[in-house]
């Protein structure tokens, strides 16, 4: 017991030491930023004095430090001094500090946007880091906005970074968005897209909207120079089955990175009045084939409820509009939790663990797609993806018979079927189908493998 106690104390001290080292690194990083800011202020003051003494006129409002910092952009004939000056006077709001927002924020900060705002209510998690490159392991469990702001300030301490550590809702959207010239939508759900677009129309703000899922992405600029808004293209929300999220369908980390960079580019073009923004056009990106297509989209609809000739959407209506009901999908990133079955057709993960411990004869069917099953699975489970379930009933019957044959003291009717999936939604659908197809004893494991990892075996990986 003393040995175990010593090991526990040693582990605790090691963790505390690592935490202190990480805090030291953060403090040293912050000290470097503040020292640079102080040096920059002194340098600017000295330069101003020298300019006044020598009566030097640059013919623009860029300081010597700005000229040096942004020199590679200033060298571009199509951008130059005027483009940089416009950028320094602009303000851009990025909604979402995740996969899309990470590269967008970093590049907007680096290139010299005068005031950069960011909105997000979430915290940094380990499974964010493969794509949300603005964050680091040191910020796990802490505010994404706090993490993103620190990264932006460390890149460019001369710009103003504004933190909005809250979720964007109809109750606060008008007030927040109104403070900025341009909006970048870096969210990942249908209710937010409609809400942000409507808000931008009401306030007359250009909107740079991007999306990334799996191995594909898209990008467009809405409500700009007479161009369409998001509602013009999609007056009716897509079906909920088409509204997938990265947490459900997955995404290759670099894909939102590509789209986020392009969002920053479009925002820079709009702010600096340089180039031809993607208004009335949409960029489509296919990562697997490395193809980028630009397609023309229909123009502003005169019948649009938000930006049409006779719009029906007002500020007051906006603040009371239910975007979740309108799109039939949640604003929250929390996983969907269906309740399709009564509790007599369900069993908790702890109860299923007792079934395993007692050696009760049963068949465990995992109805996740096969590529999910390869990531992690419970021992002795049988992978039958939900889409193939009906066609594989003979295999299930055979598995039940095998269980009965192994345990001679039980009849086939005593052997049970338990169904599991990732979060306990598809397993309920599968149990409903099995009941209809002649397997009335089939039961769903509530909460799926996530519940098993949380309540039974904390070493079991989640994804």
C-alpha positions in Angstrom: 0.0 0.0 0.0 2.9 2.4 0.9 4.5 1.6 -2.5 1.3 2.5 -4.4 0.9 5.6 -2.3 4.4 6.7 -3.2 3.8 6.1 -6.8 0.6 8.1 -6.7 2.4 11.0 -5.0 5.2 10.8 -7.5 2.6 11.0 -10.4 0.9 13.9 -8.8 4.2 15.8 -8.4 5.2 15.1 -12.0 1.8 16.4 -13.2 2.2 19.5 -11.0 5.7 20.0 -12.3 4.6 19.8 -15.9 1.8 22.2 -15.2 4.2 24.7 -13.6 6.6 24.4 -16.6 3.7 25.1 -19.0 2.7 28.1 -17.0 6.3 29.3 -17.0 6.4 29.0 -20.8 3.1 30.9 -21.1 4.4 33.7 -18.8 7.7 33.9 -20.7 5.8 34.1 -24.0 3.6 36.9 -22.6 6.6 38.7 -21.3 8.1 38.6 -24.8 4.9 40.0 -26.3 4.8 42.9 -23.7 8.5 43.7 -24.2 7.9 43.8 -27.9 4.9 46.1 -27.5 6.9 48.4 -25.2 9.8 48.5 -27.7 7.4 49.1 -30.5 5.8 52.1 -28.7 9.2 53.6 -27.9 10.3 53.0 -31.5 7.1 54.7 -32.8 7.6 57.6 -30.5 11.2 58.0 -31.5 10.3 57.8 -35.2 7.6 60.4 -34.7 10.1 62.7 -33.1 12.6 62.1 -35.9 10.0 62.7 -38.5 9.0 66.0 -36.8 12.6 67.1 -36.4 13.6 66.2 -39.9 10.1 67.1 -41.4 9.9 63.7 -43.2 6.7 63.0 -45.1 6.0 59.5 -46.4 2.8 60.6 -48.2 0.8 57.9 -46.3 0.0 56.9 -42.7 2.2 53.8 -42.5 5.0 54.0 -39.8 8.5 52.7 -40.5 7.7 49.6 -38.4 4.5 49.0 -40.4 6.4 49.4 -43.7 9.0 46.8 -42.6 6.4 44.4 -41.1 4.1 44.4 -44.1 6.8 45.0 -46.7 6.1 41.8 -48.7 2.4 42.9 -49.1 3.4 46.5 -50.0 5.6 45.2 -52.8 2.5 43.9 -54.6 1.4 46.4 -57.3 -2.2 45.3 -56.9 -2.2 45.7 -53.1 0.5 48.2 -52.1 0.2 51.1 -49.7 -3.5 51.8 -50.3 -4.5 48.2 -49.8 -2.6 48.0 -46.5 -3.9 51.3 -45.3 -7.5 50.2 -46.0 -6.8 46.9 -44.1 -5.4 48.7 -41.1 -8.5 50.9 -40.9 -10.9 47.9 -41.1 -12.5 45.7 -38.5 -13.4 42.1 -39.0 -15.4 39.7 -36.8 -14.7 35.9 -37.0 -17.6 33.8 -35.6 -16.1 30.5 -34.5 -12.6 29.8 -33.3 -12.5 26.2 -34.6 -11.3 24.5 -37.8 -12.2 27.3 -40.1 -11.7 30.2 -37.7 -8.2 29.1 -36.7 -6.3 29.8 -39.9 -8.6 32.7 -40.8 -7.8 34.4 -37.4 -4.1 33.8 -37.7 -3.8 35.2 -41.2 -6.1 38.2 -40.5 -4.0 39.1 -37.5 -0.7 38.6 -39.3 -1.7 40.7 -42.3 -2.7 43.7 -40.3 -6.4 44.0 -39.8 -7.0 47.0 -37.6 -9.5 45.4 -35.2 -10.0 41.7 -35.1 -13.0 40.3 -33.1 -13.7 36.7 -32.3 -16.8 35.0 -31.0 -16.9 31.5 -29.4 -18.3 30.1 -26.2 -16.5 26.7 -26.4 -13.4 25.4 -24.7 -10.3 23.7 -26.2 -10.4 19.9 -26.3 -7.8 17.4 -27.3 -9.7 16.2 -30.3 -9.8 19.8 -31.7 -6.0 20.1 -32.2 -5.6 18.1 -35.4 -7.4 20.9 -37.3 -7.8 23.9 -35.0 -4.2 24.9 -35.3 -4.6 28.2 -33.4 -4.8 26.3 -30.1 -2.2 24.3 -28.2 -2.2 21.5 -25.6 -1.5 24.2 -23.0 -5.0 25.6 -23.5 -7.0 22.3 -23.2 -9.9 23.0 -21.0 -9.7 26.7 -21.4 -11.7 29.2 -23.5 -11.1 29.0 -27.3 -11.4 32.7 -27.5 -8.8 33.2 -24.8 -6.5 30.8 -26.6 -7.1 32.3 -30.1 -6.6 35.8 -28.8 -3.3 34.9 -27.2 -2.1 33.4 -30.5 -3.1 36.4 -32.5 -1.5 38.9 -30.1 1.7 36.8 -30.2 1.8 37.1 -34.0 0.9 40.8 -34.2 0.9 42.9 -31.0 0.1 46.1 -33.0 -3.5 45.3 -33.8 -6.6 45.4 -31.6 -7.9 42.0 -30.6 -11.4 41.8 -29.2 -12.7 38.8 -27.3 -16.3 37.8 -27.2 -16.4 34.7 -24.9 -20.1 33.9 -25.5 -22.3 32.1 -28.0 -23.8 34.2 -30.8 -27.5 34.3 -30.3 -30.4 36.4 -31.8 -30.3 38.3 -28.5 -26.8 39.6 -28.9 -25.9 39.2 -32.6 -27.0 42.6 -33.7 -25.1 44.4 -31.0 -21.9 42.4 -31.6 -21.9 42.3 -35.4 -22.7 46.0 -35.7 -19.3 46.9 -34.3 -17.4 45.4 -37.3 -17.1 46.1 -41.0 -16.9 42.5 -42.3 -18.1 39.2 -40.9 -16.5 35.8 -41.4 -18.8 32.8 -40.7 -16.6 30.0 -39.4 -19.4 28.0 -37.8 -20.5 24.5 -38.6 -24.3 24.3 -38.3 -27.4 25.4 -40.3 -29.1 27.6 -37.6 -26.0 29.7 -37.3 -25.6 30.2 -41.0 -29.1 31.5 -41.4 -28.9 33.6 -38.3 -25.5 35.2 -39.2 -26.6 35.9 -42.8 -29.9 37.5 -41.7 -28.0 39.6 -39.1 -25.5 40.8 -41.8 -28.4 41.7 -44.1 -30.2 43.7 -41.4 -26.9 45.6 -40.6 -25.6 45.9 -44.2 -22.4 43.9 -43.5 -20.6 41.7 -46.1 -20.4 38.1 -45.1 -17.6 35.6 -45.9 -19.1 32.2 -45.4 -17.2 28.9 -45.5 -17.9 25.2 -44.8 -15.8 22.1 -44.6 -16.8 18.5 -44.1 -15.1 15.2 -44.7 -12.8 15.9 -47.7 -14.8 18.8 -49.3 -15.2 22.5 -48.7 -17.0 25.5 -50.1 -16.8 29.3 -49.9 -18.8 32.3 -51.0 -19.2 36.0 -50.2 -22.8 37.1 -49.4 -24.6 40.4 -49.1 -21.8 42.3 -51.0 -22.2 44.9 -53.7 -25.8 43.9 -54.5 -25.0 40.2 -54.4 -27.2 37.5 -52.9 -27.5 36.6 -49.3 -27.5 33.0 -47.9 -31.3 32.9 -47.9 -31.4 33.8 -51.6 -29.6 30.6 -52.4 -31.3 28.5 -49.7 -34.8 29.9 -48.9 -35.7 26.5 -47.5 -33.3 24.7 -45.1 -31.9 21.4 -46.3 -33.2 18.2 -44.7 -31.6 17.4 -41.4 -30.0 14.3 -42.9 -27.9 16.6 -45.1 -26.8 18.8 -42.2 -23.8 16.7 -41.0 -21.2 17.9 -38.6 -17.5 17.1 -38.3 -18.1 15.4 -35.0 -20.4 12.9 -36.7 -19.0 12.5 -40.3 -15.3 13.4 -39.7 -13.0 15.8 -41.4 -9.4 15.7 -42.6 -7.7 18.5 -40.6 -6.2 20.3 -43.5 -9.5 20.7 -45.3 -11.0 23.4 -43.0 -7.5 24.8 -43.0 -7.6 25.4 -46.7 -11.1 26.9 -46.6 -10.3 29.0 -43.5 -7.2 30.5 -45.4 -9.4 31.3 -48.3 -12.0 32.9 -46.0 -9.2 35.2 -44.7 -8.2 36.0 -48.3 -11.8 37.0 -49.3 -12.1 39.1 -46.1 -8.8 40.8 -46.9 -10.0 41.5 -50.5 -13.3 43.0 -49.2 -11.5 45.1 -46.6 -8.7 46.4 -48.7 -10.9 47.0 -51.8 -8.5 44.9 -53.8 -9.3 42.1 -56.3 -12.6 40.4 -57.1 -14.4 38.8 -54.1 -16.5 35.7 -54.5 -19.8 37.5 -54.7 -22.3 35.8 -56.9 -19.8 32.9 -57.2 -19.0 29.8 -55.0 -15.7 28.0 -54.7 -15.9 24.2 -54.3 -12.9 22.3 -53.1 -12.4 18.5 -53.4 -9.4 17.5 -51.4 -9.1 13.9 -52.8 -8.8 15.0 -56.4 -7.1 18.3 -55.6 -9.8 20.1 -57.7 -11.0 23.6 -57.1 -14.1 24.8 -59.1 -15.7 28.2 -59.2 -19.4 28.0 -60.1 -21.7 30.9 -60.7 -24.6 31.1 -58.3 -27.9 32.8 -58.8 -28.1 36.5 -58.0 -30.1 38.3 -55.3 -33.7 37.1 -55.2 -36.3 39.8 -55.3 -38.6 37.5 -53.3 -36.0 36.9 -50.5 -37.5 37.4 -47.1 -34.3 39.0 -45.8 -32.8 41.0 -48.7 -35.6 41.0 -51.4 -37.5 44.0 -52.8 -40.1 43.7 -50.0 -38.3 42.0 -47.1 -40.4 40.7 -44.3 -37.5 40.2 -41.8 -37.2 43.1 -39.3 -34.8 43.6 -36.4 -37.5 42.8 -33.9 -38.6 39.7 -35.7 -34.9 38.6 -35.9 -34.5 38.8 -32.2 -37.4 36.5 -31.6 -36.9 34.2 -34.6 -36.3 30.5 -33.7 -33.6 29.3 -36.1 -33.4 25.9 -34.5 -37.0 25.3 -35.2 -36.7 26.8 -38.7 -33.8 24.4 -39.7 -34.9 21.5 -37.5 -31.4 21.2 -36.2 -29.7 22.4 -33.0 -27.3 25.4 -32.5 -25.5 23.4 -29.8 -22.6 21.2 -30.8 -23.8 18.6 -28.2 -24.5 15.2 -29.7 -28.1 14.3 -30.6 -29.8 12.1 -28.0 -32.8 10.3 -29.4 -35.5 8.6 -27.3 -37.2 6.2 -29.7 -37.7 3.2 -27.3 -39.3 2.6 -23.9 -36.9 1.6 -21.1 -38.0 -2.0 -21.2 -36.2 -2.2 -24.6 -33.1 -0.5 -23.3 -30.3 -1.4 -20.9 -27.6 0.8 -19.4 -23.9 0.2 -20.1 -23.4 -0.8 -16.4 -26.2 -3.3 -16.7 -24.7 -4.8 -19.8 -21.4 -5.0 -18.0 -23.1 -7.2 -15.4 -24.5 -9.4 -18.2 -20.9 -9.9 -19.5 -19.5 -10.6 -16.0 -22.2 -13.2 -15.3 -21.5 -14.9 -18.6 -25.2 -14.7 -19.7 -25.6 -16.0 -23.3 -26.1 -13.2 -25.7 -25.1 -11.7 -29.0 -23.7 -8.1 -29.1 -24.4 -6.3 -32.4 -22.4 -3.2 -33.2 -24.4 -1.2 -35.9 -21.7 1.4 -36.6 -20.2 1.7 -40.1 -17.3 -0.7 -40.6 -14.7 2.1 -40.6 -15.9 3.2 -37.1 -15.8 -0.4 -35.9 -12.1 -0.6 -37.0 -11.3 2.3 -34.7 -12.4 0.6 -31.5 -15.0 -2.0 -30.5 -16.1 -4.1 -27.6 -14.8 -7.7 -27.4 -16.8 -10.4 -29.1 -19.1 -7.9 -30.8 -20.5 -8.5 -34.2 -20.3 -5.6 -36.7 -23.6 -5.3 -38.7 -23.8 -1.7 -40.0 -27.3 -0.3 -39.7 -27.7 0.0 -43.4 -27.1 -3.7 -43.9 -29.0 -5.0 -40.9 -32.1 -6.3 -42.7 -30.0 -8.3 -45.2 -28.0 -9.9 -42.5 -30.7 -11.5 -40.4 -29.6 -15.0 -41.2 -26.2 -14.2 -39.7 -27.8 -12.9 -36.5 -30.0 -16.0 -36.2 -26.9 -18.2 -36.7 -25.0 -16.2 -34.0 -27.9 -16.8 -31.6 -27.9 -20.5 -32.3 -24.1 -20.7 -31.8 -24.6 -19.1 -28.3 -27.3 -21.6 -27.5 -25.1 -24.5 -28.6 -22.2 -23.4 -26.5 -24.3 -23.1 -23.4 -26.3 -26.3 -23.4 -28.3 -25.4 -20.3 -30.1 -22.6 -22.2 -32.6 -22.7 -25.0 -32.3 -20.4 -28.0 -35.0 -18.1 -26.5 -32.8 -17.4 -23.5 -30.0 -16.0 -25.5 -30.4 -12.2 -25.8 -29.5 -9.6 -28.4 -27.9 -6.3 -27.3 -27.3 -3.5 -29.8 -24.6 -0.8 -29.5 -23.4 2.1 -31.5 -21.3 5.2 -30.9 -23.8 7.3 -28.9 -27.0 5.3 -28.6 -29.0 6.7 -31.6 -28.5 4.2 -34.4 -28.8 1.4 -32.0 -32.3 2.5 -31.1 -33.2 2.5 -34.8 -31.7 -1.0 -35.1 -33.7 -2.3 -32.2 -36.9 -0.9 -33.7 -36.1 -2.7 -36.9 -35.2 -6.0 -35.2 -38.5 -5.9 -33.2 -40.4 -5.6 -36.5 -38.4 -8.4 -38.1 -39.0 -11.0 -35.5 -36.5 -10.4 -32.7 -38.6 -8.9 -29.9 -36.0 -9.5 -27.2 -33.4 -7.1 -28.8 -32.3 -4.3 -26.5 -30.5 -1.1 -27.0 -27.4 -0.1 -24.8 -28.2 3.4 -23.7 -25.6 6.0 -24.7 -23.6 3.5 -26.7 -19.8 3.2 -26.5 -19.5 6.7 -25.1 -21.5 5.6 -22.1 -19.3 2.5 -21.8 -16.2 4.6 -21.7 -17.7 7.0 -19.2 -19.5 4.6 -16.8 -17.7 1.3 -17.1 -14.2 1.4 -18.5 -12.5 4.8 -18.5 -9.6 3.4 -20.4 -11.9 2.7 -23.4 -11.1 5.3 -26.1 -13.7 7.8 -27.3 -13.6 9.5 -30.7 
